[in-house]
Amino acid sequence: MAAYRAPRSRASRKWDDGDVINTVHQTEDLLSSILIELIVMIGAARIMNTALRRFGQPGVIGEIIAGLLLGPSLLGHFFPRFAQFLFGGEASIPITIISQIGLVLLMFQIGMDFEFAHLRDSRNARGAIAVALVSISVPFASGLGIGHASAHALAPGIDPWVYGLFVGVGLAITAVPILGRILREYGLSRTRIGVIAITAAAVNDVAGWILLAGVSAFAASRFSLDRIAWQVAGLGLLLAALWFALRPLVSWLLRVMPPRQGAIPPNLMAASVTLCFSVAICTYKLGIFAIFGGFAAGLLFHRHEAYVRAWRHQAGQFVTVFFLPVFFTYTGLRTNVLGLGGSDFWWLAAILAASIVSKMLPVFWTGRAMGFGSAESWTLGALMNTRALMELIVLNIGYDLGFLPQRVFTMLVIMAVVTTVMTGPLLTLSLPRMGHVAVRDLDA
């Protein structure tokens, strides 16, 4: 028998109704403020994207700069009250969550865009692996050295080894999505240089993400060997599940619900997103961040070209137009270029020099050893020096874990922007010398 529930008094009903109304008003106020933030972020990112493409730079650089301009480096410094009105002094919890969901979906997209077919050519495979090895090992060692040298001045109270490891990973990474855009824009996608560069960058990124996952787990577990052993075992089980269970499941889903006329069926889209988020939860529980789960889930789909094309058309543009500006602004609100001073600029110069020299020179000499001419080898070095988006993801992880101080975070963000902005002018100088005529595609 159902329990008897006494009727509420009129006064109680009035109080409850008023409470509900207040809750509704608070929700609407929060929604309004978040919508204002999103309008500013997306609008600023689109404007700067268009402007930078007109100057021959990848549009994503404009979006990164837009994020910096909305933070304490410009808007927060010169118009603090307006910045406080827009962002409350820092990224709100809803914006932070949106940016993280966007990163998971972006990594899902990057995973499915990985192209391993070029490795079938043994000459390309050997060249790509050689370039990948030097482009990650030398910068990593260089970053580790700078980390140890600067730990006392820039990161007091932080374990020098962990701090140095994060700086090393930051210098070692190469941005595959941005590099892919640059190759298309300059007509290099089908050249041997372009094939080796994008394949080496893919190998570089996989190695970089594995390295970052290991460093993050090592740092977050407070050097507990038992916990790391459990994480490694859990990761092994996850990899086995991905290969032996989820990979066949994805193939079955695509047979049952194949993309039609360039569109992904709603049920397949729901299954894809659910799978992506589920794997992201697994990697988070393993202590190696949810974004790795998004990337791993994307790899399950990369063999299915019709699905990948349909995703790019149907969902990919929304991810890049909506979610990426949120992430860039989230990063910009943490970056205060005007907060650097004194000896900070010497350390910034050292980080810039090390990041550029340790990437470009080893790749140049590797290119020469592979039989490329001087101009082609410099082109290869310039391409591998591209960092941008991937670098920002790495830096935010280090910052969130507390192993990259705010000043170092700012320096490394500046390094990511500078090394990527360099790529266009360097290619403009080197491509004519190697006899390549590029027809610029400003919409690439």
Legacy VTK file of the C-alpha trace (Angstrom):
# vtk DataFile Version 3.0
C-alpha trace
ASCII
DATASET POLYDATA
POINTS 444 float
0.000 0.000 0.000
1.300 3.423 -0.917
2.375 5.577 1.973
-0.004 8.400 2.881
1.346 11.837 1.980
-0.276 14.782 3.726
-1.359 17.647 1.483
0.891 20.680 1.566
-0.373 23.844 3.160
-0.992 26.945 1.008
2.043 28.648 2.600
4.251 25.665 1.786
3.074 25.663 -1.835
3.856 29.384 -2.135
7.336 28.898 -0.727
8.059 25.965 -3.058
6.763 27.835 -6.093
8.905 30.843 -5.228
11.936 28.629 -4.809
11.332 27.048 -8.222
10.948 30.490 -9.798
14.235 31.646 -8.256
15.963 28.537 -9.564
14.570 29.152 -13.038
15.748 32.773 -12.942
19.233 31.718 -11.813
19.412 29.153 -14.614
18.299 31.729 -17.171
20.877 34.220 -15.872
23.617 31.624 -16.134
22.476 30.621 -19.616
22.435 34.251 -20.718
25.965 34.881 -19.465
27.285 31.698 -21.102
25.620 32.609 -24.415
27.252 36.051 -24.297
30.649 34.414 -23.713
30.105 32.015 -26.619
29.033 34.830 -28.963
32.202 36.782 -28.154
34.471 33.732 -28.443
33.081 32.413 -31.713
32.764 35.860 -33.286
36.317 36.909 -32.362
37.718 33.571 -33.535
35.996 33.804 -36.927
37.167 37.377 -37.477
40.768 36.551 -36.616
40.621 33.279 -38.572
39.608 35.167 -41.713
42.158 37.938 -41.136
45.115 35.598 -40.593
44.262 33.511 -43.659
44.392 36.694 -45.730
47.934 37.198 -44.444
48.924 33.691 -45.519
48.734 32.080 -42.067
46.632 29.060 -41.055
43.278 30.269 -39.785
43.724 28.413 -36.510
46.571 30.804 -35.625
44.038 33.624 -35.803
41.765 31.698 -33.461
44.617 31.195 -30.977
45.478 34.902 -31.145
41.797 35.751 -30.599
41.879 33.686 -27.410
44.988 35.531 -26.225
43.438 38.925 -26.999
40.335 38.107 -24.952
42.438 37.168 -21.925
44.583 39.223 -19.524
47.143 39.867 -22.277
44.885 42.569 -23.779
41.191 42.803 -22.887
41.675 41.860 -19.238
44.542 44.334 -18.871
43.134 47.412 -20.608
39.413 46.802 -19.987
39.291 44.805 -16.743
35.666 45.641 -15.895
34.431 44.578 -19.319
36.519 41.389 -19.142
35.096 40.718 -15.681
31.587 41.211 -17.054
32.240 38.775 -19.918
34.266 36.051 -18.237
34.161 36.732 -14.520
37.939 36.969 -14.415
38.439 33.340 -15.484
36.761 30.647 -17.520
33.499 29.593 -15.876
32.775 25.956 -15.083
30.319 25.531 -18.005
32.872 27.008 -20.446
35.583 24.749 -19.034
33.350 21.703 -19.496
32.421 22.733 -23.047
36.107 23.147 -23.919
36.936 19.689 -22.576
34.046 18.033 -24.444
35.265 19.828 -27.558
38.778 18.461 -27.062
37.484 14.895 -26.752
35.529 15.296 -30.010
38.473 17.019 -31.699
40.802 14.169 -30.733
38.186 11.718 -32.018
38.297 13.588 -35.321
42.109 13.650 -35.379
42.235 9.920 -34.662
39.985 9.066 -37.578
41.942 11.433 -39.871
45.234 9.629 -39.277
46.518 8.242 -42.570
48.918 5.317 -42.275
48.764 4.258 -45.950
51.899 6.242 -46.800
53.928 3.887 -44.614
53.365 1.098 -47.150
56.123 2.633 -49.267
59.276 1.335 -47.561
61.331 4.363 -48.599
58.737 6.758 -47.160
58.396 4.607 -44.060
62.128 4.622 -43.336
62.367 8.359 -43.966
59.300 9.155 -41.872
60.491 7.057 -38.940
63.952 8.639 -39.077
62.485 12.152 -39.155
60.030 11.291 -36.384
62.768 9.917 -34.125
65.037 12.944 -34.379
62.133 15.433 -34.271
60.913 14.079 -30.949
64.090 12.881 -29.190
66.286 15.954 -29.683
63.615 18.539 -28.707
62.568 16.381 -25.755
66.149 16.231 -24.469
66.520 19.972 -25.092
63.321 20.739 -23.186
64.361 18.472 -20.337
67.643 20.377 -20.102
65.925 23.775 -20.113
63.490 22.496 -17.514
66.282 21.505 -15.152
68.187 24.738 -15.785
65.138 26.952 -15.174
63.464 24.973 -12.378
64.983 27.028 -9.555
64.080 30.374 -11.168
60.731 29.570 -12.798
59.276 26.583 -10.920
60.305 26.714 -7.248
58.533 24.101 -5.189
57.851 21.838 -8.199
59.757 18.616 -8.693
62.445 19.513 -11.278
62.171 16.142 -13.013
58.409 16.334 -13.523
58.599 19.995 -14.535
61.424 19.230 -16.974
59.510 16.275 -18.443
56.502 18.483 -19.228
58.725 21.134 -20.831
60.398 18.374 -22.855
57.077 17.008 -24.123
56.006 20.567 -24.953
59.037 21.097 -27.177
58.823 17.645 -28.792
55.239 17.744 -30.088
54.229 18.498 -33.709
50.699 19.553 -34.686
49.289 17.108 -37.252
45.980 18.960 -37.918
47.725 22.291 -38.572
50.442 20.621 -40.622
47.777 18.922 -42.735
46.144 22.279 -43.441
49.484 23.832 -44.383
50.322 20.966 -46.757
46.972 21.349 -48.532
47.308 25.121 -48.655
50.745 24.980 -50.298
49.965 22.046 -52.575
52.418 19.699 -50.817
50.043 16.908 -49.814
51.042 14.563 -52.647
54.749 15.408 -52.799
57.328 13.102 -51.196
58.298 15.884 -48.781
54.662 16.318 -47.763
54.065 12.578 -47.400
57.138 12.122 -45.198
56.309 15.228 -43.138
52.698 14.272 -42.367
53.617 10.629 -41.700
56.528 11.620 -39.439
54.260 14.090 -37.642
51.698 11.318 -37.122
54.359 9.015 -35.659
55.692 11.969 -33.661
52.256 12.704 -32.239
51.518 9.094 -31.308
54.875 8.901 -29.540
54.274 12.324 -27.981
50.838 11.364 -26.661
52.180 8.110 -25.237
55.000 10.067 -23.641
52.580 12.649 -22.264
50.299 9.931 -20.912
53.239 8.296 -19.176
54.551 11.581 -17.762
51.060 12.578 -16.582
50.467 9.228 -14.916
53.940 9.352 -13.378
53.358 12.869 -12.030
49.761 12.412 -10.880
50.424 9.118 -9.112
53.077 10.747 -6.939
55.698 8.233 -8.008
53.776 5.190 -6.795
55.165 2.237 -8.733
52.216 0.063 -7.691
49.714 2.553 -9.073
51.679 2.952 -12.306
51.774 -0.840 -12.660
47.974 -0.977 -12.312
47.624 1.833 -14.849
49.842 0.013 -17.334
47.857 -3.192 -16.817
44.582 -1.293 -17.256
45.888 0.367 -20.397
46.872 -3.039 -21.772
43.349 -4.340 -21.138
41.869 -1.260 -22.804
44.085 -1.699 -25.885
43.052 -5.349 -26.088
39.381 -4.351 -25.838
39.831 -1.712 -28.530
41.437 -4.163 -30.931
39.529 -7.384 -30.278
36.085 -6.057 -29.287
35.471 -2.461 -30.303
37.213 -2.613 -33.673
34.935 -5.469 -34.885
31.978 -3.668 -33.267
32.670 -0.527 -35.298
32.919 -2.585 -38.501
29.607 -4.260 -37.687
27.912 -0.918 -36.949
29.064 0.468 -40.289
27.774 -2.599 -42.123
24.388 -2.348 -40.420
24.101 1.457 -40.636
26.391 2.611 -43.458
26.643 6.312 -44.359
24.273 7.140 -47.195
24.662 10.034 -49.611
27.519 11.441 -47.565
25.520 11.518 -44.304
25.857 9.496 -41.106
22.524 7.995 -39.958
21.313 9.394 -36.603
21.606 6.022 -34.854
25.181 5.591 -36.069
26.039 9.150 -35.002
24.636 8.449 -31.532
26.560 5.176 -31.312
29.784 6.913 -32.434
29.526 9.709 -29.868
28.573 7.248 -27.129
31.562 5.058 -27.989
33.889 8.072 -28.066
32.756 9.305 -24.656
32.842 5.785 -23.164
36.466 5.233 -24.186
37.250 8.751 -22.897
35.825 7.766 -19.492
38.001 4.640 -19.496
41.210 6.561 -20.157
40.236 9.126 -17.527
39.742 6.354 -14.971
43.190 5.055 -15.927
44.634 8.459 -15.069
45.756 9.422 -18.587
43.056 11.999 -19.418
39.826 11.723 -21.365
41.233 13.249 -24.569
43.321 10.123 -25.167
40.114 8.108 -25.182
38.702 10.358 -27.877
41.824 9.835 -29.977
41.772 6.049 -29.472
38.087 5.883 -30.428
38.812 7.868 -33.592
41.457 5.338 -34.636
38.733 2.675 -34.667
37.011 4.522 -37.528
39.969 5.693 -39.626
39.840 2.669 -42.003
36.279 3.537 -43.055
36.747 6.341 -45.584
33.050 6.931 -46.304
32.374 7.442 -42.600
35.354 9.784 -42.191
34.238 11.926 -45.137
30.678 12.041 -43.827
31.864 13.002 -40.315
33.988 15.846 -41.691
31.016 17.168 -43.639
28.369 16.581 -40.995
30.072 17.170 -37.652
33.684 18.148 -38.226
33.014 21.737 -39.155
30.828 22.266 -36.106
33.605 20.922 -33.874
36.168 23.332 -35.357
33.875 26.373 -35.542
32.145 25.994 -32.171
34.367 23.994 -29.823
37.868 25.126 -30.852
37.288 28.852 -30.161
36.034 27.900 -26.704
39.235 25.966 -26.031
41.442 28.764 -27.384
39.696 31.371 -25.247
39.947 29.024 -22.257
43.706 28.910 -22.904
43.891 32.663 -23.511
42.276 33.433 -20.160
45.169 31.567 -18.507
47.870 33.324 -20.546
49.163 36.710 -19.455
51.878 37.912 -21.819
52.032 41.236 -19.956
52.763 39.336 -16.749
56.257 38.452 -17.972
59.096 40.673 -16.937
62.784 40.898 -16.117
64.631 37.619 -16.562
61.466 35.951 -17.904
62.243 37.304 -21.363
65.685 35.700 -21.310
64.108 32.362 -20.484
61.494 32.947 -23.203
64.295 33.605 -25.719
66.051 30.416 -24.581
62.866 28.354 -24.954
62.204 29.804 -28.427
65.766 29.181 -29.588
65.838 25.639 -28.213
62.438 24.736 -29.669
63.333 25.968 -33.161
66.939 24.762 -33.362
66.273 21.341 -31.810
63.468 20.659 -34.305
64.747 22.138 -37.523
68.470 21.274 -37.503
68.115 17.531 -36.737
65.345 17.225 -39.334
67.454 19.177 -41.866
70.442 16.855 -41.448
68.175 13.804 -41.559
66.710 15.098 -44.830
70.197 15.566 -46.253
71.115 12.018 -45.209
68.005 10.768 -47.043
69.201 12.393 -50.272
67.104 15.550 -50.237
68.593 18.834 -51.383
69.243 21.739 -49.053
65.984 23.555 -49.881
63.906 20.380 -49.500
65.552 19.578 -46.169
64.857 23.069 -44.827
61.259 22.715 -46.000
60.971 19.451 -44.091
62.434 21.090 -40.993
60.038 24.045 -41.229
57.052 21.708 -41.537
58.049 19.630 -38.504
58.497 22.826 -36.463
54.724 23.436 -36.566
53.148 23.052 -33.107
50.060 25.204 -32.358
46.970 23.231 -31.298
48.630 20.054 -30.000
51.074 22.125 -28.006
48.232 23.993 -26.304
46.578 20.728 -25.294
49.830 19.510 -23.743
50.362 22.805 -21.932
46.862 22.874 -20.462
47.360 19.364 -19.080
50.641 20.379 -17.438
49.053 23.558 -16.091
46.011 21.722 -14.702
48.241 19.221 -12.922
50.182 22.071 -11.346
53.531 21.166 -12.911
53.750 24.155 -15.258
53.703 27.527 -13.464
51.683 30.325 -15.026
54.769 32.171 -16.335
56.169 29.047 -17.999
52.721 28.248 -19.393
52.662 31.711 -20.981
56.170 31.298 -22.438
55.304 27.947 -23.990
52.045 29.310 -25.445
54.065 32.097 -27.086
56.509 29.470 -28.392
53.631 27.459 -29.888
52.305 30.509 -31.722
55.713 31.731 -32.939
56.895 28.355 -34.262
53.643 27.893 -36.183
53.572 31.446 -37.563
57.140 30.898 -38.825
56.092 28.039 -41.087
54.385 30.122 -43.789
57.230 32.624 -44.349
59.845 29.842 -44.279
57.931 27.868 -46.913
57.589 31.010 -49.041
61.403 31.229 -49.063
62.230 27.539 -49.522
59.577 26.269 -51.946
60.715 28.326 -54.988
64.282 27.119 -54.370
63.134 23.499 -54.621
61.157 24.245 -57.793
57.711 23.918 -56.239
55.064 26.408 -57.335
52.279 26.627 -54.761
48.818 27.835 -55.669
47.616 29.202 -52.361
44.219 27.972 -51.180
43.026 30.473 -48.602
40.137 28.234 -47.604
42.372 25.277 -46.710
LINES 1 445
444 0 1 2 3 4 5 6 7 8 9 10 11 12 13 14 15 16 17 18 19 20 21 22 23 24 25 26 27 28 29 30 31 32 33 34 35 36 37 38 39 40 41 42 43 44 45 46 47 48 49 50 51 52 53 54 55 56 57 58 59 60 61 62 63 64 65 66 67 68 69 70 71 72 73 74 75 76 77 78 79 80 81 82 83 84 85 86 87 88 89 90 91 92 93 94 95 96 97 98 99 100 101 102 103 104 105 106 107 108 109 110 111 112 113 114 115 116 117 118 119 120 121 122 123 124 125 126 127 128 129 130 131 132 133 134 135 136 137 138 139 140 141 142 143 144 145 146 147 148 149 150 151 152 153 154 155 156 157 158 159 160 161 162 163 164 165 166 167 168 169 170 171 172 173 174 175 176 177 178 179 180 181 182 183 184 185 186 187 188 189 190 191 192 193 194 195 196 197 198 199 200 201 202 203 204 205 206 207 208 209 210 211 212 213 214 215 216 217 218 219 220 221 222 223 224 225 226 227 228 229 230 231 232 233 234 235 236 237 238 239 240 241 242 243 244 245 246 247 248 249 250 251 252 253 254 255 256 257 258 259 260 261 262 263 264 265 266 267 268 269 270 271 272 273 274 275 276 277 278 279 280 281 282 283 284 285 286 287 288 289 290 291 292 293 294 295 296 297 298 299 300 301 302 303 304 305 306 307 308 309 310 311 312 313 314 315 316 317 318 319 320 321 322 323 324 325 326 327 328 329 330 331 332 333 334 335 336 337 338 339 340 341 342 343 344 345 346 347 348 349 350 351 352 353 354 355 356 357 358 359 360 361 362 363 364 365 366 367 368 369 370 371 372 373 374 375 376 377 378 379 380 381 382 383 384 385 386 387 388 389 390 391 392 393 394 395 396 397 398 399 400 401 402 403 404 405 406 407 408 409 410 411 412 413 414 415 416 417 418 419 420 421 422 423 424 425 426 427 428 429 430 431 432 433 434 435 436 437 438 439 440 441 442 443
